[in-house]
């Protein structure tokens, strides 16, 4: 379960850098090259234009993307510690669950502040339960390992 979360974090990190290509490919695969057909399509096209504008005119602002990628990759490394010794590093799993619980708060506050359409809340929100479920299963299994260790050494 922890490997699933670590892998997801790693992939989330490395996919930050080719974001323009990824978004353009997604739009082309889902909607083709036509005029935006719905709010999601329009928003993604607008996001691509915004990122391209920043890249062309203020590329230093994309440094925030670099740090976003770095944070995701380093969190994946952190979860590797929990994979290696889950009982001793149970705090990492607990921290991951706290982060999952915090996602709706961050999205609920920042999406309106940044002028992002509210439907995007649900797109970002889905990552919280997607990570929380394997983390909860891992925490349950770690607690069982702890109980077994106490019985064995007891």
Secondary structure by P-SEA (a helix, b strand, c coil): caaaaaaaaaaaaaaccaaaaaaaaaaaacccccccccaaaaaaaaaaaaaaaaaacccccaaaaaaaaaaaaaaaaaaaaaaacccccaaaaaaaaaaaaaaaaaaacccccccccccaaaaaaaaaaaaaaaaaaaaaaaaaaaaaaaaaac
